[in-house]
Amino acid sequence: MLPFYICSALFTLLYFAHVQQPTAAQITAPWEVNALRAIRGSLSDPNGFLNSWNRGDPCVANWTRVICYNVTAKDDGYFHVQELQLLRLDLSGTLAPELGQLSRMKIMDFMWNKITGSIPKEVGNITSLELLLVNGNQLTGSLPEEIGFLPNLNRIQIDQNNISGPIPKSFANLNKTKHFHMNNNSLSGQIPPELSRLPSLVHMLLDNNNLSGYLPPELAQLPKLLIMYEAY
């Protein structure tokens, strides 16, 4: 049997080795770290605003324009990304599909950059998303149907891009959305009558597109609509 003082010393060493080990509560969720690196990799950052994204942990080291929840999640013990505030950074490149891995994000803001390509359908995986702000870029392609199934989306701003194709009928599911800013694009087809089911819609801006057909009379049933621009 080991002498008491040796046992005591071993216990002390084991104790401090345990308490000093990094725990999940001290770091950002690893899959979100990988997602942020992929997002950074798909962008060109000529002014080096995102240089901090190469150092340390996103939430602990306060990566530029990455805002995290100030407490760890009770279910997994990790920090999670709450907002990406990447507006007006002169960024170009594309939006990475890995954005969809930031599944607890509330604000996705890429406004007023030079980003090209399309809006990834994986954005539809961010069920906590409240603000989708990508206006003032050079985005192309069509609007993903998946965006129409975001249960907490309050505002969608895609104006001042080159987005084409129809407005998805799935957007009629956006019960919490108050603001549709889709003007100054190349959207085509008819405004879906199904949008008349939106109970919270306040602003619908669809002017300066390539829309056709008639204005659905059902839209007059929107209970909270205050402003609508739909010039064809």
CORCOR-V158381 format. One record per residue. N is the residue number from 1. RES is the residue in one small letter. PSI is psi in whole degrees, 0 to 359 (999 if undefined). Layout:
BEGIN
N/RES/PSI + N/RES/PSI
END
This chain:
BEGIN
1/m/138 + 2/l/144 + 3/p/154 + 4/f/316 + 5/y/329 + 6/i/317 + 7/c/318 + 8/s/318 + 9/a/319 + 10/l/318 + 11/f/316 + 12/t/315 + 13/l/316 + 14/l/322 + 15/y/309 + 16/f/328 + 17/a/324 + 18/h/312 + 19/v/339 + 20/q/356 + 21/q/136 + 22/p/139 + 23/t/170 + 24/a/332 + 25/a/349 + 26/q/0 + 27/i/163 + 28/t/148 + 29/a/126 + 30/p/323 + 31/w/331 + 32/e/326 + 33/v/314 + 34/n/321 + 35/a/316 + 36/l/322 + 37/r/321 + 38/a/320 + 39/i/314 + 40/r/321 + 41/g/336 + 42/s/356 + 43/l/150 + 44/s/128 + 45/d/79 + 46/p/335 + 47/n/2 + 48/g/24 + 49/f/333 + 50/l/22 + 51/n/330 + 52/s/346 + 53/w/357 + 54/n/4 + 55/r/130 + 56/g/202 + 57/d/137 + 58/p/312 + 59/c/322 + 60/v/320 + 61/a/3 + 62/n/64 + 63/w/143 + 64/t/127 + 65/r/13 + 66/v/116 + 67/i/126 + 68/c/160 + 69/y/142 + 70/n/4 + 71/v/156 + 72/t/154 + 73/a/140 + 74/k/333 + 75/d/332 + 76/d/353 + 77/g/11 + 78/y/157 + 79/f/152 + 80/h/151 + 81/v/129 + 82/q/323 + 83/e/144 + 84/l/112 + 85/q/76 + 86/l/33 + 87/l/146 + 88/r/50 + 89/l/8 + 90/d/33 + 91/l/145 + 92/s/192 + 93/g/206 + 94/t/168 + 95/l/120 + 96/a/141 + 97/p/339 + 98/e/350 + 99/l/327 + 100/g/345 + 101/q/349 + 102/l/67 + 103/s/354 + 104/r/10 + 105/m/142 + 106/k/328 + 107/i/123 + 108/m/106 + 109/d/107 + 110/f/26 + 111/m/144 + 112/w/59 + 113/n/205 + 114/k/37 + 115/i/137 + 116/t/188 + 117/g/194 + 118/s/169 + 119/i/120 + 120/p/138 + 121/k/337 + 122/e/345 + 123/v/332 + 124/g/351 + 125/n/349 + 126/i/77 + 127/t/345 + 128/s/354 + 129/l/130 + 130/e/324 + 131/l/122 + 132/l/102 + 133/l/102 + 134/v/18 + 135/n/157 + 136/g/35 + 137/n/204 + 138/q/39 + 139/l/145 + 140/t/189 + 141/g/186 + 142/s/167 + 143/l/128 + 144/p/134 + 145/e/328 + 146/e/332 + 147/i/332 + 148/g/356 + 149/f/23 + 150/l/108 + 151/p/343 + 152/n/8 + 153/l/121 + 154/n/324 + 155/r/135 + 156/i/117 + 157/q/106 + 158/i/10 + 159/d/161 + 160/q/49 + 161/n/197 + 162/n/36 + 163/i/136 + 164/s/184 + 165/g/181 + 166/p/164 + 167/i/121 + 168/p/138 + 169/k/337 + 170/s/340 + 171/f/345 + 172/a/350 + 173/n/355 + 174/l/75 + 175/n/338 + 176/k/358 + 177/t/127 + 178/k/334 + 179/h/118 + 180/f/107 + 181/h/98 + 182/m/13 + 183/n/162 + 184/n/55 + 185/n/205 + 186/s/33 + 187/l/143 + 188/s/176 + 189/g/191 + 190/q/151 + 191/i/124 + 192/p/127 + 193/p/336 + 194/e/338 + 195/l/347 + 196/s/352 + 197/r/358 + 198/l/112 + 199/p/341 + 200/s/356 + 201/l/128 + 202/v/317 + 203/h/130 + 204/m/106 + 205/l/110 + 206/l/10 + 207/d/160 + 208/n/54 + 209/n/195 + 210/n/36 + 211/l/153 + 212/s/179 + 213/g/194 + 214/y/160 + 215/l/117 + 216/p/123 + 217/p/339 + 218/e/337 + 219/l/340 + 220/a/347 + 221/q/354 + 222/l/118 + 223/p/336 + 224/k/4 + 225/l/127 + 226/l/322 + 227/i/130 + 228/m/122 + 229/y/120 + 230/e/27 + 231/a/132 + 232/y/999
END
